[in-house]
Amino acid sequence: MIEYKAYHKRSLGKPKKRSHAARKKGKEKENKPRSPRISLRQALPAAAVLLAVILVTAAGAAVYSWLGHSRLFTVTDIDLNKCAYVTREEVSGMLSGMPQGNIWTLSSQDIGRRMQSHPWVRSVAVRKVFPDRLVVRIDERRPAAMVNLDALYYVDDNGKIFKRLTSYDPKGFPIITGFSQTDLKANDAVTGKNLRRTLELLRMAGSGVLRENISEVNYDAQEGYTLVTRDTGVQLKIGTMEFPEAMQRIEEAMPKLSSLGQTRGIVDLKTAGRIFVRSGE
């Protein structure tokens, strides 16, 4: 009887409590979010969009390939502005050297760079007009004079030496002498400045009494400038004086020389108010 009571006393006692750590672990397990599962219905729209992008890209590539090889877009017309020195045949020849003649594949920038290699082209603008036309606008260089180096070369009004003359090129321009080929090719700053000043002198003299009557301008670092007339070959030495003053002395001297019948020789105008004339060297 004593054993029975002791047994029941133990079995009817208070239940054992779970530890705090175990309760916390179970709670965290209950609160842990479940990984979302993507259903087939949710994946179908994304797959459809991806497939559409692939099909559109492939179709676009196929269309571009067809456009790039279609004869319908082969350049057949070149709209070129009127030029004095650049011909339509030369422009067509430059385009024929391009890898492809299809307007879709031709690059306006590449065409422009190729045309810039032409000596007469100062600047160029190229525009494509579909399906088969190119609009080309060229700004040509204008020779201001010829410079005598190892041969005659054209020089423009900015002092740019851009073309060696051939037997077919016009030669009715004043000749600039006194500059060495070595200095000009070396792009010497002082030489370039003196060449531009010589061109400035030509512009000023060409607008006065010597209009269209200058055959040569000689530059000497020590002696200065000498202008040679085209009609009689009179040498007008103006030295290193300022150009406006030189033009005024020439304007005053030319009528006097004409009245004296002085059509040859050397005329020294470097002294104010005096004209010294001597026979040619």
Order of alpha helices (4+ residues) and beta strands (2+ residues): alpha-alpha-alpha-beta-alpha-alpha-beta-beta-beta-beta-beta-beta-alpha-alpha-beta-beta-beta-alpha-beta-beta
